[in-house]
Amino acid sequence: MAKSLKLIVEALLFASDKPLAIKEIHAVLPEVKPADIAGALRVLKYEYEAMGRSFMLHEVGGGFQFRSRPEYGAYILKMLQASPARLSRATMETLAIIAYKQPVLRQEIERLRGVDVGGILKTLLEKGLIKIMGRKNLPGRPLVYGTTRKFLEVFDLKDIESLPKVKELKALGSEDDEQQNLFDQKPAEQEAASQEAPSEDASSEDTSSREAPSQQASPEETPVEEEPPPEPAG
């Protein structure tokens, strides 16, 4: 090859608007072995790390992409005069269910969240974070949803296996739960004490209600006035 493989790979990465996988680079350079392409990527990654540049060669979304370092994000946003896109809590919850349960039906998502998710699914589809993976072999042939490659890029994940494990998330939340239990303990004890000791006013009201029978007449004792028959017409 007349040109340096490393420089050709660098040019392809620079021109691409999405992460490039080794097989995609190999499609452009079929005469080069995938192992050699992987070696060129490792060299490029090392060189940029050694130079301490403001950007890096990052493995994300099943491929490789040049990305600016996080510490320079505020300056880039200021230049672009844009605020970082944010998803609502409900949207994030729905997206998390899809990511961990995929392929998943809409009915399964709604069963877990307890609310309709039609509008949220539409938003996630428009943003390219999820996709329709097909239909399930059930009555009505319902749609099945899963995450996209863009989802991996947005959340800086190498692949779907890079998602935090459920037990890891539970471990992170355990300390918060213990602290919350400490805050909730005293109010709970006060509530229990209030239930065990009813107020004197309430007990006196109950006693008076038992000692004073109702004066209201029963339906059987209530007289019913009969209407007089109509007078015959003269």
Protein Blocks (a to p, Z undefined) as FASTA:
>chain_A
ZZafklmmmmmmmmpcbdcdfklmmmmmmmbcfklmmmmmmmmmmmmmmnopabdcddee
hiacddddfklmmmmmmmnopacddddfklmmmmmmmmmmpccdfklmmmmnopafklmm
mmmmmnopaccfbdcddehiaadddddfklmmmnopablmlpccfklmmmmmmmmmmmmm
mmmmmmmmmmmmmmmmccfklmmmmmmmmmmccfbdcfklpccdddddddddZZ
